[in-house]
Amino acid sequence: MQTIFTKTFQKLSSYKGTAPFEHWFMRLSVNTCYDALRRRRNRREHTISDMLFEDESWQDRLGNIPSDDDQEGLEQARELVHTVLDQVSDRARIVLTLQELEGHSVKEIAEITGWSESLVKVQAFRARKEMRASVERFLMKEKRL
C-alpha cells in the first residue's frame, strides 16, 4: 500500500485529468501490483499477503465453512484460499481478488485493468476454472495424507 501511495505522489504530474482521478489511481495501483508480482515470481517466492484473508466474505463464498467459533475450520479455509491463490495465474488472481474479494462489477474491473468487458468475463471464467482445478488438486492431495 505504501508503495502505491509513493508511486502516486511521484507520478502525480503525469495525471492529465482526461479521466476521473480514481480510474488513473486504480490503473497505477494495478500496474504497481503487476510489477510486484513479476518481482515476486522472479524471486521464486509464491506467497500471498495475509491481508487477503481479512475479508470474511471470501471464506463465506467457499461454502460449507464452519462457524467462526470453529477456529480449526476457519484456518483450513484460509489455507485452502492461500493455496488456491498461489497456484492460479496472475490474471486469475487479479480477477478473483477484484470480483470476489472486493466485489467489483465486470465494468469496474474493465476500467481498473484496462481490459474490455468481454475479456474480463473470459478471464473470470478461466479464473474460476483454474480455481476449481486447484481446489480439486488440493483436496486430492489431502485425501492421500
DSSP file (Angstrom, degrees, kcal/mol; ACC not computed):
  #  RESIDUE AA STRUCTURE BP1 BP2  ACC     N-H-->O    O-->H-N    N-H-->O    O-->H-N    TCO  KAPPA ALPHA  PHI   PSI    X-CA   Y-CA   Z-CA
    1    1 A M     >        0   0    0      0, 0.0     4,-2.0     0, 0.0     5,-0.2   0.000 360.0 360.0 360.0 -43.6    0.0    0.0    0.0
    2    2 A Q  H  >  +     0   0    0      1,-0.2     4,-2.4     2,-0.2     5,-0.2   0.884 360.0  54.6 -62.5 -38.3    2.8    2.4    0.9
    3    3 A T  H  > S+     0   0    0      1,-0.2     4,-2.8     2,-0.2    -1,-0.2   0.899 106.5  51.7 -61.5 -41.3    4.5    1.7   -2.4
    4    4 A I  H  > S+     0   0    0      2,-0.2     4,-2.5     1,-0.2    -1,-0.2   0.916 110.8  46.8 -64.1 -43.6    1.3    2.6   -4.3
    5    5 A F  H  X S+     0   0    0     -4,-2.0     4,-2.3     2,-0.2    -1,-0.2   0.893 113.0  49.6 -67.2 -38.0    1.0    6.0   -2.5
    6    6 A T  H  X S+     0   0    0     -4,-2.4     4,-2.3     2,-0.2    -2,-0.2   0.936 113.1  46.4 -63.3 -45.8    4.7    6.7   -3.0
    7    7 A K  H  X S+     0   0    0     -4,-2.8     4,-2.4     1,-0.2    -2,-0.2   0.885 110.2  54.3 -64.5 -38.3    4.3    5.9   -6.7
    8    8 A T  H  X S+     0   0    0     -4,-2.5     4,-0.8     2,-0.2    -1,-0.2   0.933 109.3  47.5 -60.1 -46.2    1.1    8.0   -6.9
    9    9 A F  H >< S+     0   0    0     -4,-2.3     3,-0.6     1,-0.2     4,-0.3   0.913 113.5  48.1 -61.4 -43.0    2.9   11.0   -5.5
   10   10 A Q  H 3< S+     0   0    0     -4,-2.3     3,-0.4     1,-0.2    -1,-0.2   0.855 118.5  39.6 -66.2 -35.5    5.9   10.5   -7.9
   11   11 A K  H >< S+     0   0    0     -4,-2.4     3,-2.3     1,-0.2     4,-0.4   0.381  82.0 105.8 -96.8   2.7    3.6   10.2  -10.9
   12   12 A L  G X< S+     0   0    0     -4,-0.8     3,-1.4    -3,-0.6    -1,-0.2   0.825  74.5  60.5 -54.7 -34.5    1.0   12.9  -10.0
   13   13 A S  G 3  S+     0   0    0     -3,-0.4    -1,-0.3    -4,-0.3    -2,-0.1   0.719  97.3  60.4 -67.9 -18.9    2.5   15.2  -12.6
   14   14 A S  G <  S+     0   0    0     -3,-2.3     2,-0.5    -4,-0.0    -1,-0.3   0.564  76.4 108.2 -85.3  -7.3    1.6   12.7  -15.3
   15   15 A Y    <   -     0   0    0     -3,-1.4     6,-0.0    -4,-0.4    -3,-0.0  -0.598  48.0-173.9 -72.2 119.3   -2.1   12.8  -14.5
   16   16 A K        -     0   0    0     -2,-0.5    -1,-0.2     0, 0.0    -3,-0.0   0.627  32.3-126.9 -93.1 -15.7   -3.8   14.7  -17.4
   17   17 A G  S    S+     0   0    0      2,-0.1     4,-0.1     3,-0.1    -2,-0.1   0.566  75.5 119.3  82.4   7.8   -7.3   14.9  -16.0
   18   18 A T  S    S+     0   0    0      2,-0.1     3,-0.0     3,-0.0    -3,-0.0   0.740  79.0  33.2 -77.9 -21.8   -8.9   13.4  -19.1
   19   19 A A  S    S-     0   0    0      1,-0.1    -2,-0.1     2,-0.0     5,-0.1  -0.854 108.5 -76.3-124.5 162.1  -10.4   10.6  -17.0
   20   20 A P    >>  -     0   0    0      0, 0.0     4,-1.8     0, 0.0     3,-0.6  -0.276  40.3-121.8 -58.0 145.6  -11.5   10.5  -13.4
   21   21 A F  H 3> S+     0   0    0      1,-0.2     4,-3.1     2,-0.2     5,-0.2   0.866 111.0  61.4 -56.8 -38.2   -8.7   10.5  -10.8
   22   22 A E  H 3> S+     0   0    0      1,-0.2     4,-2.7     2,-0.2    -1,-0.2   0.891 104.3  48.0 -58.5 -41.0  -10.0    7.3   -9.3
   23   23 A H  H <> S+     0   0    0     -3,-0.6     4,-2.5     2,-0.2    -1,-0.2   0.922 113.0  47.6 -66.4 -43.6   -9.5    5.5  -12.7
   24   24 A W  H  X S+     0   0    0     -4,-1.8     4,-2.3     2,-0.2    -2,-0.2   0.925 113.9  47.8 -61.6 -44.7   -6.0    6.8  -13.1
   25   25 A F  H  X S+     0   0    0     -4,-3.1     4,-2.4     2,-0.2    -2,-0.2   0.909 112.1  48.6 -63.6 -44.1   -5.2    5.9   -9.5
   26   26 A M  H  X S+     0   0    0     -4,-2.7     4,-2.8    -5,-0.2    -1,-0.2   0.897 111.0  50.7 -65.0 -39.7   -6.6    2.3   -9.8
   27   27 A R  H  X S+     0   0    0     -4,-2.5     4,-2.5     2,-0.2    -2,-0.2   0.923 111.5  47.9 -62.8 -44.3   -4.7    1.8  -13.1
   28   28 A L  H  X S+     0   0    0     -4,-2.3     4,-2.2     2,-0.2    -2,-0.2   0.895 112.4  50.2 -61.6 -40.9   -1.5    2.9  -11.4
   29   29 A S  H  X S+     0   0    0     -4,-2.4     4,-2.3     2,-0.2    -2,-0.2   0.923 110.8  48.0 -63.8 -45.8   -2.3    0.6   -8.5
   30   30 A V  H  X S+     0   0    0     -4,-2.8     4,-2.7     2,-0.2    -2,-0.2   0.926 112.4  49.0 -62.4 -44.8   -2.9   -2.4  -10.8
   31   31 A N  H  X S+     0   0    0     -4,-2.5     4,-2.4     1,-0.2    -1,-0.2   0.896 110.4  51.1 -62.2 -39.7    0.4   -1.7  -12.7
   32   32 A T  H  X S+     0   0    0     -4,-2.2     4,-2.2     2,-0.2    -1,-0.2   0.894 110.6  49.1 -63.7 -40.0    2.3   -1.4   -9.4
   33   33 A C  H  X S+     0   0    0     -4,-2.3     4,-2.7     2,-0.2    -2,-0.2   0.903 108.9  52.6 -66.1 -41.3    0.8   -4.8   -8.3
   34   34 A Y  H  X S+     0   0    0     -4,-2.7     4,-2.5     2,-0.2    -2,-0.2   0.933 109.3  50.1 -57.5 -45.7    1.8   -6.3  -11.6
   35   35 A D  H  X S+     0   0    0     -4,-2.4     4,-2.4     1,-0.2    -2,-0.2   0.919 110.9  48.7 -58.9 -44.4    5.3   -5.1  -11.1
   36   36 A A  H  X S+     0   0    0     -4,-2.2     4,-2.7     1,-0.2    -1,-0.2   0.895 110.4  51.0 -63.9 -40.3    5.4   -6.6   -7.6
   37   37 A L  H  X S+     0   0    0     -4,-2.7     4,-2.7     2,-0.2    -1,-0.2   0.900 109.7  50.2 -64.1 -40.0    4.0   -9.9   -8.9
   38   38 A R  H  X S+     0   0    0     -4,-2.5     4,-2.2     2,-0.2    -2,-0.2   0.926 112.2  47.1 -63.9 -43.7    6.7  -10.0  -11.5
   39   39 A R  H  X S+     0   0    0     -4,-2.4     4,-1.4     2,-0.2    -2,-0.2   0.919 112.9  49.7 -62.5 -42.6    9.4   -9.3   -8.9
   40   40 A R  H  <>S+     0   0    0     -4,-2.7     5,-2.1     1,-0.2     3,-0.3   0.915 110.6  49.4 -62.8 -43.4    8.0  -12.0   -6.6
   41   41 A R  H ><5S+     0   0    0     -4,-2.7     3,-1.4     1,-0.2    -1,-0.2   0.891 107.9  54.5 -63.9 -39.2    7.9  -14.5   -9.4
   42   42 A N  H 3<5S+     0   0    0     -4,-2.2    -1,-0.2     1,-0.3    -2,-0.2   0.796 108.0  49.3 -65.6 -27.7   11.5  -13.8  -10.3
   43   43 A R  T 3<5S-     0   0    0     -4,-1.4    -1,-0.3    -3,-0.3    -2,-0.2   0.443 111.3-125.5 -87.6  -0.5   12.5  -14.5   -6.7
   44   44 A R  T < 5 +     0   0    0     -3,-1.4     2,-0.6    -4,-0.3    -3,-0.2   0.799  62.8 142.8  59.0  32.0   10.5  -17.7   -6.9
   45   45 A E      < -     0   0    0     -5,-2.1    -1,-0.2     2,-0.1     2,-0.2  -0.914  28.5-176.2-102.0 121.8    8.5  -16.7   -3.8
   46   46 A H        +     0   0    0     -2,-0.6     2,-0.3    -3,-0.1    -5,-0.0  -0.447  34.3 120.0-121.9  59.5    4.9  -17.8   -4.1
   47   47 A T        -     0   0    0     -2,-0.2     2,-0.4    38,-0.0    -2,-0.1  -0.804  47.2-143.0-115.8 162.8    3.1  -16.5   -1.1
   48   48 A I        -     0   0    0     -2,-0.3    38,-0.1     1,-0.0    -2,-0.0  -0.953  32.6 -92.0-126.8 147.5    0.2  -14.1   -0.9
   49   49 A S    >   -     0   0    0     -2,-0.4     3,-1.5     1,-0.2     4,-0.2  -0.214  22.8-133.2 -59.5 139.5   -0.4  -11.4    1.6
   50   50 A D  G >  S+     0   0    0      1,-0.3     3,-1.6     2,-0.2     4,-0.2   0.663  98.8  81.6 -65.8 -14.7   -2.4  -12.3    4.7
   51   51 A M  G >  S+     0   0    0      1,-0.3     3,-1.5     2,-0.2     4,-0.4   0.814  80.0  65.8 -60.9 -27.9   -4.4   -9.1    4.1
   52   52 A L  G X  S+     0   0    0     -3,-1.5     3,-0.6     1,-0.3    -1,-0.3   0.773  97.2  55.7 -62.8 -24.2   -6.4  -11.0    1.5
   53   53 A F  G <  S+     0   0    0     -3,-1.6    -1,-0.3    -4,-0.2    -2,-0.2   0.417  83.3  82.3 -94.0   3.0   -7.8  -13.1    4.3
   54   54 A E  G <  S+     0   0    0     -3,-1.5     2,-0.9    -4,-0.2    -1,-0.2   0.753  74.3  82.8 -74.1 -23.4   -9.2  -10.3    6.4
   55   55 A D    X>  -     0   0    0     -3,-0.6     3,-1.2    -4,-0.4     4,-0.6  -0.723  63.4-168.8 -85.6 104.9  -12.3  -10.2    4.2
   56   56 A E  H 3> S+     0   0    0     -2,-0.9     4,-2.1     1,-0.3     3,-0.2   0.697  76.5  76.6 -70.5 -18.6  -14.5  -12.9    5.7
   57   57 A S  H 3> S+     0   0    0      1,-0.2     4,-1.9     2,-0.2    -1,-0.3   0.825  89.1  59.7 -62.4 -28.4  -16.9  -12.8    2.7
   58   58 A W  H <> S+     0   0    0     -3,-1.2     4,-0.8     2,-0.2    -1,-0.2   0.935 106.4  45.3 -63.4 -45.6  -14.3  -14.7    0.7
   59   59 A Q  H >X S+     0   0    0     -4,-0.6     3,-0.8     1,-0.2     4,-0.6   0.888 110.0  55.6 -65.8 -36.8  -14.5  -17.6    3.1
   60   60 A D  H >< S+     0   0    0     -4,-2.1     3,-1.1     1,-0.2    -1,-0.2   0.879 103.7  55.2 -60.6 -37.6  -18.3  -17.4    3.2
   61   61 A R  H 3< S+     0   0    0     -4,-1.9    -1,-0.2     1,-0.3    -2,-0.2   0.691  92.7  70.2 -71.9 -18.5  -18.3  -17.8   -0.6
   62   62 A L  H << S-     0   0    0     -3,-0.8    -1,-0.3    -4,-0.8    -2,-0.2   0.784  99.7-141.7 -68.8 -24.2  -16.3  -21.0   -0.4
   63   63 A G  S << S+     0   0    0     -3,-1.1    -2,-0.1    -4,-0.6    -1,-0.0   0.282  72.0  48.6  78.2 151.7  -19.4  -22.7    1.1
   64   64 A N  S    S+     0   0    0      1,-0.2    -4,-0.1    -4,-0.1    -3,-0.1   0.784  72.0 155.5  54.8  32.4  -19.5  -25.3    3.8
   65   65 A I        -     0   0    0     -5,-0.2    -1,-0.2    -6,-0.1     3,-0.1  -0.766  44.3-118.3 -88.7 130.8  -17.3  -23.3    6.0
   66   66 A P        -     0   0    0      0, 0.0    -1,-0.1     0, 0.0    -3,-0.0  -0.167  43.2 -80.0 -62.1 163.3  -17.7  -24.0    9.8
   67   67 A S    >   -     0   0    0      1,-0.1     3,-1.5     2,-0.0     7,-0.2  -0.070  44.2-101.0 -60.6 164.9  -18.8  -21.2   12.0
   68   68 A D  T 3  S+     0   0    0      1,-0.3    -1,-0.1    -3,-0.1     6,-0.1   0.744 120.4  67.5 -61.0 -22.8  -16.4  -18.5   13.3
   69   69 A D  T 3  S+     0   0    0      1,-0.2     2,-1.5     2,-0.1    -1,-0.3   0.799  84.4  76.1 -67.7 -27.1  -16.3  -20.4   16.6
   70   70 A D    <>  +     0   0    0     -3,-1.5     4,-2.0     1,-0.2     3,-0.2  -0.644  60.9 176.2 -88.0  85.2  -14.5  -23.3   14.9
   71   71 A Q  H  > S+     0   0    0     -2,-1.5     4,-2.6     1,-0.2    -1,-0.2   0.838  76.6  56.8 -60.7 -35.7  -11.0  -21.8   14.5
   72   72 A E  H  > S+     0   0    0      2,-0.2     4,-2.1     1,-0.2    -1,-0.2   0.925 108.2  46.5 -64.1 -43.7   -9.6  -25.0   13.0
   73   73 A G  H  > S+     0   0    0     -3,-0.2     4,-2.1     2,-0.2    -2,-0.2   0.894 113.0  49.7 -64.4 -40.3  -12.2  -25.0   10.2
   74   74 A L  H  X S+     0   0    0     -4,-2.0     4,-2.4    -7,-0.2    -2,-0.2   0.890 110.0  50.9 -65.7 -39.3  -11.5  -21.3    9.6
   75   75 A E  H  X S+     0   0    0     -4,-2.6     4,-2.3     2,-0.2    -2,-0.2   0.886 109.1  51.0 -65.9 -38.2   -7.8  -21.9    9.5
   76   76 A Q  H  X S+     0   0    0     -4,-2.1     4,-2.3     2,-0.2    -2,-0.2   0.893 109.4  50.8 -65.0 -39.1   -8.3  -24.8    7.0
   77   77 A A  H  X S+     0   0    0     -4,-2.1     4,-2.6     2,-0.2    -2,-0.2   0.917 110.2  49.3 -64.3 -42.7  -10.4  -22.4    4.8
   78   78 A R  H  X S+     0   0    0     -4,-2.4     4,-2.9     1,-0.2    -2,-0.2   0.909 110.3  51.1 -61.8 -41.7   -7.7  -19.8    4.9
   79   79 A E  H  X S+     0   0    0     -4,-2.3     4,-2.7     2,-0.2    -1,-0.2   0.904 110.4  49.3 -62.3 -41.1   -5.1  -22.4    4.0
   80   80 A L  H  X S+     0   0    0     -4,-2.3     4,-2.8     2,-0.2    -2,-0.2   0.931 112.8  46.2 -64.1 -46.1   -7.2  -23.5    1.0
   81   81 A V  H  X S+     0   0    0     -4,-2.6     4,-2.8     2,-0.2     5,-0.3   0.929 113.7  49.8 -61.6 -45.0   -7.7  -19.9   -0.2
   82   82 A H  H  X S+     0   0    0     -4,-2.9     4,-1.8    -5,-0.2    -2,-0.2   0.930 113.4  45.8 -58.5 -47.9   -4.0  -19.3    0.3
   83   83 A T  H  X S+     0   0    0     -4,-2.7     4,-1.2     2,-0.2    -2,-0.2   0.919 114.0  48.4 -62.7 -45.5   -3.1  -22.4   -1.7
   84   84 A V  H >X S+     0   0    0     -4,-2.8     4,-1.1     1,-0.2     3,-0.7   0.941 112.0  47.4 -62.8 -48.9   -5.6  -21.7   -4.5
   85   85 A L  H 3< S+     0   0    0     -4,-2.8    -1,-0.2     1,-0.3    -2,-0.2   0.812 109.8  54.4 -66.1 -29.0   -4.5  -18.1   -5.0
   86   86 A D  H 3< S+     0   0    0     -4,-1.8    -1,-0.3    -5,-0.3    -2,-0.2   0.783 110.6  46.9 -70.9 -25.9   -0.8  -19.2   -5.0
   87   87 A Q  H << S+     0   0    0     -4,-1.2    -2,-0.2    -3,-0.7    -1,-0.2   0.608  95.3  84.0 -95.9 -12.6   -1.5  -21.7   -7.8
   88   88 A V  S  < S-     0   0    0     -4,-1.1    39,-0.1    -3,-0.1     5,-0.0  -0.481  87.0 -92.4 -89.3 163.5   -3.5  -19.6  -10.2
   89   89 A S     >  -     0   0    0     -2,-0.1     4,-2.6     1,-0.1     5,-0.2  -0.159  37.2-105.7 -67.1 165.3   -2.1  -17.3  -12.8
   90   90 A D  H  > S+     0   0    0      1,-0.2     4,-2.4     2,-0.2     5,-0.2   0.917 121.6  49.8 -59.2 -44.8   -1.6  -13.6  -12.2
   91   91 A R  H  > S+     0   0    0      1,-0.2     4,-2.6     2,-0.2    -1,-0.2   0.916 111.1  49.1 -62.3 -42.7   -4.6  -12.6  -14.3
   92   92 A A  H  > S+     0   0    0      1,-0.2     4,-2.9     2,-0.2     5,-0.2   0.911 110.8  50.7 -63.0 -41.5   -6.8  -15.1  -12.5
   93   93 A R  H  X S+     0   0    0     -4,-2.6     4,-2.4     2,-0.2    -2,-0.2   0.902 111.2  48.7 -63.2 -41.0   -5.6  -13.8   -9.1
   94   94 A I  H  X S+     0   0    0     -4,-2.4     4,-2.8     2,-0.2     5,-0.3   0.947 114.1  44.6 -64.1 -48.5   -6.4  -10.2  -10.1
   95   95 A V  H  X S+     0   0    0     -4,-2.6     4,-2.9     1,-0.2     5,-0.4   0.931 114.8  48.3 -63.1 -45.6   -9.8  -11.1  -11.4
   96   96 A L  H  X>S+     0   0    0     -4,-2.9     4,-2.2    -5,-0.2     5,-1.3   0.910 114.3  46.7 -61.9 -41.8  -10.7  -13.3   -8.4
   97   97 A T  I  X>S+     0   0    0     -4,-2.4     5,-2.3    -5,-0.2     4,-0.6   0.949 117.0  42.0 -65.7 -48.9   -9.4  -10.6   -6.0
   98   98 A L  I  <5S+     0   0    0     -4,-2.8     6,-2.8    -5,-0.2    -2,-0.2   0.905 125.7  33.6 -66.1 -41.3  -11.3   -7.7   -7.7
   99   99 A Q  I  <5S+     0   0    0     -4,-2.9     4,-0.2    -5,-0.3    -3,-0.2   0.934 131.0  25.9 -83.1 -47.5  -14.5   -9.6   -8.3
  100  100 A E  I  <5S+     0   0    0     -4,-2.2    -3,-0.2    -5,-0.4    -2,-0.1   0.897 130.1  33.5 -88.6 -43.0  -14.8  -11.9   -5.3
  101  101 A L  I  <<S+     0   0    0     -5,-1.3    -3,-0.2    -4,-0.6    -4,-0.1   0.919 132.4  27.6 -80.2 -44.4  -12.8  -10.2   -2.5
  102  102 A E  S   <S-     0   0    0     -5,-2.3    -3,-0.2    -6,-0.2    -4,-0.2   0.594  97.2-130.9 -97.9 -11.5  -13.5   -6.6   -3.4
  103  103 A G        +     0   0    0     -6,-0.3    -4,-0.2    -4,-0.2    -3,-0.1   0.764  43.5 164.6  72.5  27.0  -16.9   -7.1   -5.1
  104  104 A H        -     0   0    0     -6,-2.8    -1,-0.2     1,-0.1     2,-0.1  -0.458  34.5-120.5 -75.6 149.9  -16.2   -5.0   -8.2
  105  105 A S     >  -     0   0    0     -2,-0.1     4,-2.6     1,-0.1     5,-0.2  -0.345  28.4-103.8 -80.3 168.2  -18.5   -5.4  -11.2
  106  106 A V  H  > S+     0   0    0      1,-0.2     4,-2.3     2,-0.2     5,-0.2   0.911 123.8  51.4 -58.5 -43.5  -17.3   -6.5  -14.6
  107  107 A K  H  > S+     0   0    0      1,-0.2     4,-2.0     2,-0.2    -1,-0.2   0.914 110.4  47.9 -62.1 -43.6  -17.5   -2.9  -15.9
  108  108 A E  H  > S+     0   0    0      1,-0.2     4,-2.6     2,-0.2    -1,-0.2   0.905 111.0  50.8 -64.7 -41.3  -15.4   -1.7  -12.9
  109  109 A I  H  X S+     0   0    0     -4,-2.6     4,-2.9     1,-0.2     6,-0.4   0.896 108.3  53.0 -63.7 -39.1  -12.8   -4.4  -13.4
  110  110 A A  H  X S+     0   0    0     -4,-2.3     4,-2.0     1,-0.2     5,-0.4   0.911 111.4  46.0 -61.2 -42.5  -12.6   -3.4  -17.1
  111  111 A E  H  < S+     0   0    0     -4,-2.0    -2,-0.2     2,-0.2    -1,-0.2   0.902 115.2  46.8 -66.6 -41.1  -11.9    0.2  -16.1
  112  112 A I  H  < S+     0   0    0     -4,-2.6    -2,-0.2     1,-0.2   -82,-0.2   0.921 122.6  32.8 -67.7 -45.3   -9.4   -0.8  -13.4
  113  113 A T  H  < S-     0   0    0     -4,-2.9    -2,-0.2    -5,-0.2    -1,-0.2   0.701 101.0-124.1 -87.9 -20.5   -7.4   -3.2  -15.6
  114  114 A G     <  +     0   0    0     -4,-2.0    -3,-0.2    -5,-0.3     2,-0.2   0.560  68.7 130.0  84.6   7.7   -7.8   -1.6  -19.0
  115  115 A W        -     0   0    0     -5,-0.4    -1,-0.3    -6,-0.4    -2,-0.1  -0.494  65.2-101.3 -87.6 162.7   -9.3   -4.8  -20.4
  116  116 A S     >  -     0   0    0     -2,-0.2     4,-2.1     1,-0.1     5,-0.1  -0.434  33.0-112.3 -74.9 160.1  -12.6   -5.0  -22.4
  117  117 A E  H  > S+     0   0    0      1,-0.2     4,-2.2     2,-0.2     5,-0.2   0.884 119.2  53.1 -62.1 -37.6  -15.6   -6.2  -20.5
  118  118 A S  H  > S+     0   0    0      1,-0.2     4,-2.3     2,-0.2    -1,-0.2   0.885 107.7  50.8 -66.6 -36.2  -15.7   -9.3  -22.6
  119  119 A L  H  > S+     0   0    0      2,-0.2     4,-3.1     1,-0.2    -1,-0.2   0.897 108.3  52.7 -66.1 -38.8  -12.1  -10.0  -21.7
  120  120 A V  H  X S+     0   0    0     -4,-2.1     4,-2.7     2,-0.2    -2,-0.2   0.926 109.8  48.7 -60.4 -44.1  -12.9   -9.6  -18.0
  121  121 A K  H  X S+     0   0    0     -4,-2.2     4,-2.4     2,-0.2    -2,-0.2   0.914 113.0  47.2 -62.6 -42.6  -15.7  -12.1  -18.4
  122  122 A V  H  X S+     0   0    0     -4,-2.3     4,-2.7     2,-0.2     5,-0.2   0.932 113.3  48.2 -63.7 -45.5  -13.4  -14.6  -20.2
  123  123 A Q  H  X S+     0   0    0     -4,-3.1     4,-2.7     1,-0.2    -2,-0.2   0.882 110.8  51.2 -63.5 -37.9  -10.7  -14.1  -17.6
  124  124 A A  H  X S+     0   0    0     -4,-2.7     4,-2.4     2,-0.2    -1,-0.2   0.917 110.8  48.6 -64.7 -42.9  -13.3  -14.6  -14.7
  125  125 A F  H  X S+     0   0    0     -4,-2.4     4,-2.0     1,-0.2    -2,-0.2   0.941 115.0  44.3 -60.4 -47.9  -14.5  -17.8  -16.4
  126  126 A R  H  X S+     0   0    0     -4,-2.7     4,-2.9     1,-0.2    -2,-0.2   0.875 111.4  54.2 -65.8 -37.3  -10.9  -19.1  -16.7
  127  127 A A  H  X S+     0   0    0     -4,-2.7     4,-2.9     2,-0.2    -1,-0.2   0.918 109.4  47.2 -63.4 -43.5  -10.0  -17.9  -13.2
  128  128 A R  H  X S+     0   0    0     -4,-2.4     4,-2.8     2,-0.2    -1,-0.2   0.894 112.5  50.3 -64.5 -38.4  -12.9  -19.9  -11.8
  129  129 A K  H  X S+     0   0    0     -4,-2.0     4,-2.3     2,-0.2    -2,-0.2   0.926 112.8  46.0 -64.2 -45.0  -11.9  -22.9  -13.9
  130  130 A E  H  X S+     0   0    0     -4,-2.9     4,-2.4     2,-0.2    -2,-0.2   0.916 113.3  50.3 -61.2 -43.7   -8.3  -22.6  -12.6
  131  131 A M  H  X S+     0   0    0     -4,-2.9     4,-2.7     2,-0.2    -2,-0.2   0.923 109.6  50.2 -62.3 -45.3   -9.5  -22.2   -9.1
  132  132 A R  H  X S+     0   0    0     -4,-2.8     4,-2.5     1,-0.2    -1,-0.2   0.923 112.1  47.5 -59.5 -45.9  -11.8  -25.3   -9.3
  133  133 A A  H  X S+     0   0    0     -4,-2.3     4,-2.3     1,-0.2    -1,-0.2   0.891 112.1  50.3 -63.5 -39.7   -8.9  -27.4  -10.7
  134  134 A S  H  X S+     0   0    0     -4,-2.4     4,-2.4     2,-0.2    -2,-0.2   0.904 110.4  49.0 -65.6 -41.9   -6.6  -26.1   -7.9
  135  135 A V  H  X S+     0   0    0     -4,-2.7     4,-2.8     2,-0.2     5,-0.2   0.918 111.0  50.8 -63.8 -43.1   -9.1  -26.9   -5.2
  136  136 A E  H  X S+     0   0    0     -4,-2.5     4,-2.4     2,-0.2    -2,-0.2   0.914 111.0  48.2 -61.7 -42.8   -9.6  -30.4   -6.6
  137  137 A R  H  X S+     0   0    0     -4,-2.3     4,-2.3     2,-0.2    -1,-0.2   0.921 112.6  49.3 -61.7 -43.5   -5.8  -31.0   -6.6
  138  138 A F  H  X S+     0   0    0     -4,-2.4     4,-2.3     1,-0.2    -2,-0.2   0.927 112.4  46.8 -62.0 -45.9   -5.6  -29.7   -3.1
  139  139 A L  H  X S+     0   0    0     -4,-2.8     4,-2.1     2,-0.2    -1,-0.2   0.875 111.6  51.1 -66.9 -37.5   -8.4  -32.0   -1.9
  140  140 A M  H  X S+     0   0    0     -4,-2.4     4,-1.6    -5,-0.2    -1,-0.2   0.907 110.7  49.2 -64.3 -40.9   -6.9  -35.0   -3.7
  141  141 A K  H  X S+     0   0    0     -4,-2.3     4,-1.0     1,-0.2    -2,-0.2   0.908 110.6  50.5 -63.7 -42.3   -3.6  -34.3   -2.0
  142  142 A E  H  < S+     0   0    0     -4,-2.3     3,-0.4     1,-0.2    -1,-0.2   0.861 105.9  56.4 -64.4 -36.4   -5.3  -34.0    1.4
  143  143 A K  H  < S+     0   0    0     -4,-2.1    -1,-0.2     1,-0.2    -2,-0.2   0.890 104.3  53.2 -61.9 -39.2   -7.1  -37.3    0.8
  144  144 A R  H  <        0   0    0     -4,-1.6    -1,-0.2     1,-0.3    -2,-0.2   0.771 360.0 360.0 -68.8 -25.7   -3.8  -39.1    0.3
  145  145 A L     <        0   0    0     -4,-1.0    -1,-0.3    -3,-0.4    -2,-0.2   0.481 360.0 360.0 -79.9 360.0   -2.4  -37.8    3.6
